[in-house]
Amino acid sequence: MWSEYQVVVATHFNTGTYHNHFVVNSVNMFTGKKFNCNKGAYYHFRELSDELCKEYGLTVIEKPTGKTPRSIYFAEKRGEPTKYNVIRQAIDETMEMCINYGQFKKIMIKKGYIINDDYNRKYPTIRSINDKKAVRMYNLGEQYLPKNIANKVEHNPYYYQNRYMEFIHPKKKKQKYKVYKYKGKFKDISKISGIDVLFLLLFHLLGLLPKRENYQPLSPEMKQEVRKIERYSNEIRLIVSKKLKTTEDVKDYISQTEEDIANVANLRQKYRNKLRNCTDDKLIKEYKEKRDECTTILNKYRKNLKTADYILEDTPKVKEVIKIERKMKRLEKLDITKVKQKNKNLIR
């Protein structure tokens, strides 16, 4: 790309998305001429980058329109799907459930997405019901533009109509509930402020307490929380076992655990120091056992400390997704009530 110009390449691994920075000395090291960094150089650089990506099987943006968002290049960041990928997944699922664009939009609304494709708008957009900022649909890829979605769903087999009806008007099945013991009344569970009850309510809205077959959360935000179920399970176990009721209790527990970690680490170091000059085989065995015992305790403390930190981090998010899911449930009940009323009017 730069031929006789000096370049330093700095690769970043610490941001969750690997990327390079190119620092270029714009003066030619032999002729002294300055590098002409114009639009032609930019497009040439992009071509070289795409060639390398194709060679190594990496992502290449086909027919880029305008500035390509960074999030398109990365399928995952810190183990969590990007906003764009969640939207793409919702659109892909919906396109397999309808036979015209009107049905597509109705399903997307029920899934918690609003599409604004008014003919007066320059760019069609899509956003989650909870997001204030919308995403331009061309950023998702050419196949996710409204005209291409409409073209695809109109060629779907006719029996996809059944999937649409089942999703819009699901038949309620009698559920066989497992019995769970909880000290207190579930009637007023939403009014209790304890974080233990907050996480139990999250598990209920996720369809896990009690376990419900074929249950799917309504909002896209709650669907994303399903992926964190193991993390939430560890959190609720710690909350219940340590009787943590408020965030202040969690902070106190973190302080106490950090103190315990320091004490056990000091004790382990003492056994390590004793091992250095010890020649008695019996004592060596004893010191090693005690050192290993300290290591086991430290691992447990550190794991609990990490979980406690996650509790403080997740509590505001849990409150928010519960609020969104309840909003979606109210909207669903309202839709069902309207359908029933409409049917009654038709009978009359």
For each residue, the residues with C-beta under 8 A, 3 or more apart:
1: 44 45 48
2: 5 6 7 24 35
3:
4: 28 29 30 31
5: 2 24 25 26 27 28 29 35
6: 2 24 25 29
7: 2 22 23 24 25
8: 22 23
9: 20 21 22 23
10: 20 21 23
11: 18 19 20
12: 15 18 19 20 21
13: 18
14:
15: 12 19
16: 77 78
17: 70 73 74 77
18: 11 12 13
19: 11 12 15
20: 9 10 11 12
21: 9 10 12
22: 7 8 9
23: 7 8 9 10
24: 2 5 6 7 35 37
25: 5 6 7 29
26: 5 34 35 37
27: 5 32 33 34 35
28: 4 5 31 32 33 34 35
29: 4 5 6 25
30: 4
31: 4 28
32: 27 28
33: 27 28
34: 26 27 28
35: 2 5 24 26 27 28 41
36: 41
37: 24 26 41 42
38: 41 42
39: 42 43
40: 43 44
41: 35 36 37 38 44 45
42: 37 38 39 45 46
43: 39 40 46 47
44: 1 40 41 47 48
45: 1 41 42 48 49
46: 42 43 49 50
47: 43 44 50 51
48: 1 44 45 51 52
49: 45 46 52 53
50: 46 47 53 54 60
51: 47 48 54 55
52: 48 49 55 56 58
53: 49 50 56 57 58 59 60
54: 50 51 57 58 60
55: 51 52
56: 52 53
57: 53 54
58: 52 53 54
59: 53 72 73 75
60: 50 53 54
61: 64 68 72 73
62: 142
63: 142
64: 61 68
65: 138
66:
67:
68: 61 64 72 73 139
69: 72 84 139
70: 17 73 74
71: 74 77 82 83 84
72: 59 61 68 69 84 139 141
73: 17 59 61 68 70
74: 17 70 71 77 82
75: 59 81 82 85
76: 79 80 81 82 85
77: 16 17 71 74 80 82
78: 16
79: 76
80: 76 77 224 227
81: 75 76 85 86 89 224 227
82: 71 74 75 76 77 85 86
83: 71 86 87 135
84: 69 71 72 87 88 135 139 140
85: 75 76 81 82 88 89
86: 81 82 83 89 90 220 223 224
87: 83 84 90 91 113 126 128 135 140
88: 84 85 91 92 140 141 144
89: 81 85 86 92 93
90: 86 87 93 94 108 111 113 220
91: 87 88 94 95 108 140 144 149
92: 88 89 95 96
93: 89 90 96 97
94: 90 91 97 98 104 107 108 111
95: 91 92 98 104 149 152 153 156
96: 92 93 156 160 163
97: 93 94 103 107 160 163 164 167
98: 94 95 103 104 107 153 156 160 161 163 164
99: 103 153 154 156 157 158 160 161 164
100: 103 104 150 153 154
101: 104 105 146 149 150 153 154
102: 105 106
103: 97 98 99 100 106 107 153 161 164
104: 94 95 98 100 101 107 108 149 150 153
105: 101 102 108 109 115
106: 102 103 109 110 168
107: 94 97 98 103 104 110 111 164 167 168
108: 90 91 94 104 105 111 113 114 115 126
109: 105 106 112 113 114
110: 106 107 167 168 218 332 335
111: 90 94 107 108 218 220
112: 109 128 129 130 218 219 220 221 324 328
113: 87 90 108 109 126 127 128 129 220
114: 108 109 126 127 128 129 134
115: 105 108 124 125 126 137 146
116: 121 124 125 126 127 134
117: 121 124 125 137 146
118: 121
119:
120:
121: 116 117 118 124 125
122:
123: 136 137 138
124: 115 116 117 121 136 137 138 145 146
125: 115 116 117 121 134 135 136 137
126: 87 108 113 114 115 116 134 135 137 140
127: 113 114 116 131 132 133 134 135
128: 87 112 113 114 131 219 220 221
129: 112 113 114 219 324 327 328
130: 112 219 221 320 324
131: 127 128 134
132: 127
133: 127
134: 114 116 125 126 127 131
135: 83 84 87 125 126 127 139 140
136: 123 124 125 139
137: 115 117 123 124 125 126 140 144 145 146
138: 65 123 124 141 142 144 145
139: 68 69 72 84 135 136
140: 84 87 88 91 126 135 137 144
141: 72 88 138 144
142: 62 63 138 145 148
143: 148 149 152
144: 88 91 137 138 140 141 148 149
145: 124 137 138 142 148 149
146: 101 115 117 124 137 149 150
147: 150 151
148: 142 143 144 145 151 152
149: 91 95 101 104 143 144 145 146 152 153
150: 100 101 104 146 147 153 154
151: 147 148 154 155
152: 95 143 148 149 155 156
153: 95 98 99 100 101 103 104 149 150 156 160
154: 99 100 101 150 151
155: 151 152
156: 95 96 98 99 152 153 160
157: 99 160
158: 99 161
159: 162 163
160: 96 97 98 99 153 156 157 163 164
161: 98 99 103 158 164 165
162: 159 165 166
163: 96 97 98 159 160 166 167
164: 97 98 99 103 107 160 161 167 168
165: 161 162 168 169
166: 162 163 169 170 171
167: 97 107 110 163 164 170
168: 106 107 110 164 165
169: 165 166 339
170: 166 167
171: 166
172:
173: 214
174:
175: 210 212 213
176:
177: 210
178: 210 211
179: 210
180: 209 210
181:
182: 186 200
183:
184: 189 192 197
185: 188 189
186: 182 189
187:
188: 185 191 192
189: 184 185 186 192 197 200 201
190: 201
191: 188
192: 184 188 189 197
193: 197 198 246
194: 197 198 245 246
195: 198 199 239 244 245 246 247 250 311 315
196: 199 200 236 239 240 244 245
197: 184 189 192 193 194 200 201
198: 193 194 195 201 202 315 318 319 322
199: 195 196 202 203 232 235 236 239 318
200: 182 189 196 197 203 204 209 236
201: 189 190 197 198 204 205 322
202: 198 199 205 206 225 232 318 321 322
203: 199 200 206 208 209 232 236
204: 200 201 207 208 209 210
205: 201 202 217 222 322 325 326
206: 202 203 209 217 222 225 226 229
207: 204 211 212 215 216 217
208: 203 204 211 229
209: 180 200 203 204 206
210: 175 177 178 179 180 204
211: 178 207 208
212: 175 207 215
213: 175
214: 173
215: 207 212
216: 207 223
217: 205 206 207 222 223 225 226 325
218: 110 111 112 222 325 328 329 332
219: 112 128 129 130 222 223 321 324 325 327 328
220: 86 90 111 112 113 128 223 224
221: 112 128 130 224 225 320 321 324 325
222: 205 206 217 218 219 225 226 321 324 325 328
223: 86 216 217 219 220 226
224: 80 81 86 220 221 227 228
225: 202 206 217 221 222 228 229 232 318 321
226: 206 217 222 223 229
227: 80 81 224
228: 224 225 231 232 314
229: 206 208 225 226 232 233
230: 233 234
231: 228 234 235 310 314
232: 199 202 203 225 228 229 235 236 314
233: 229 230 236 237
234: 230 231 237 238 307 310
235: 199 231 232 238 239 307 310 311 314
236: 196 199 200 203 232 233 239 240
237: 233 234 240 241
238: 234 235 241 242 244 304 307 308 311
239: 195 196 199 235 236 242 244 311
240: 196 236 237 243
241: 237 238
242: 238 239 249 253
243: 240 249
244: 195 196 238 239 249 250 253 311
245: 194 195 196 249
246: 193 194 195 249 250
247: 195 250 251 311 312 315
248: 251 252
249: 242 243 244 245 246 252 253
250: 195 244 246 247 253 254 308 311 312
251: 247 248 254 255 312
252: 248 249 255 256
253: 242 244 249 250 256 257 308
254: 250 251 257 258 305 308 309 312
255: 251 252 258 259
256: 252 253 259 260
257: 253 254 260 261 301 304 305 308
258: 254 255 261 262 305
259: 255 256 262 263
260: 256 257 263 264 301
261: 257 258 264 265 298 301 302 305
262: 258 259 265 266
263: 259 260 266 267
264: 260 261 267 268 294 297 298 301
265: 261 262 268 269 294 298
266: 262 263 269 270
267: 263 264 270 271 294
268: 264 265 271 272 291 294 295 298
269: 265 266 272 273
270: 266 267 273 274
271: 267 268 274 275 287 288 290 291 294
272: 268 269 275 276 291
273: 269 270 276
274: 270 271 277 278 283 287
275: 271 272 278 284 287 288 291
276: 272 273
277: 274
278: 274 275 283 284 287
279: 284
280: 283 284
281: 284 285
282: 285 286
283: 274 278 280 286 287
284: 275 278 279 280 281 287 288
285: 281 282 288 289
286: 282 283 289 290
287: 271 274 275 278 283 284 290 291
288: 271 275 284 285 291 292
289: 285 286 292 293
290: 271 286 287 293 294
291: 268 271 272 275 287 288 294 295
292: 288 289 295 296
293: 289 290 296 297
294: 264 265 267 268 271 290 291 297 298
295: 268 291 292 298 299
296: 292 293 299 300
297: 264 293 294 300 301
298: 261 264 265 268 294 295 301 302
299: 295 296 302 303
300: 296 297 303 304
301: 257 260 261 264 297 298 304 305
302: 261 298 299 305 306
303: 299 300 306 307
304: 238 257 300 301 307 308
305: 254 257 258 261 301 302 308 309
306: 302 303 309 310
307: 234 235 238 303 304 310 311
308: 238 250 253 254 257 304 305 311 312
309: 254 305 306 312 313
310: 231 234 235 306 307 313 314
311: 195 235 238 239 244 247 250 307 308 314 315
312: 247 250 251 254 308 309 315
313: 309 310 317
314: 228 231 232 235 310 311 317 318
315: 195 198 247 311 312 318 319
316: 319 320
317: 313 314 320 321
318: 198 199 202 225 314 315 321 322
319: 198 315 316 322 323
320: 130 221 316 317 323 324
321: 202 219 221 222 225 317 318 324 325
322: 198 201 202 205 318 319 325 326
323: 319 320 326 327
324: 112 129 130 219 221 222 320 321 327 328
325: 205 217 218 219 221 222 321 322 328 329
326: 205 322 323 329 330
327: 129 219 323 324 330 331
328: 112 129 218 219 222 324 325 331 332
329: 218 325 326 332 333
330: 326 327 333 334
331: 327 328 334 335
332: 110 218 328 329 335 336
333: 329 330 336 337
334: 330 331 337 338
335: 110 331 332 338 339
336: 332 333 339 340
337: 333 334 340 341
338: 334 335 341 342
339: 169 335 336 342 343
340: 336 337 343 344
341: 337 338 344 345
342: 338 339 345 346
343: 339 340 346 347
344: 340 341 347 348
345: 341 342 348
346: 342 343
347: 343 344
348: 344 345
